[in-house]
Amino acid sequence: VHLVESGGGLVQPGGSLRLSCAASGFSFSSYAMNWYRQAPGKERELVAAITSVGGSTYYVSSVKGRFTISRDNAKNTVYLQMNNLKPEDTAVYYCNVQWGGRAYWGQGTQVTVSS
């Protein structure tokens, strides 16, 4: 299982970013996918999740209405569209899948929201 995130960067408050996570090594279309984040000094938290065919999604309350998770099963990729970014969204964002009884993580991508 291999997960590779991309799309992070520095953005001003109110700006947007789209994160991507390219997956390989498992049957992507059969598994729910998750985005987590970890800010300095804080625990890693689940930000958004999407079911295998994208029919259902979950968002932590702090990002509802601003973030959108989606997936393209033909490209083995899951996305996180982040709009109206706030300084408190600053964190390393990780892609995650629960496969074969364990959790797999990407290397993470840094998102910094600052003026």
Summary of the structure (lengths in Angstrom):
residues: 115
radius of gyration: 13.3
end to end distance: 37.0
largest distance: 42.3
contacts: 337
relative contact order: 0.32
helix: 8%
strand: 53%
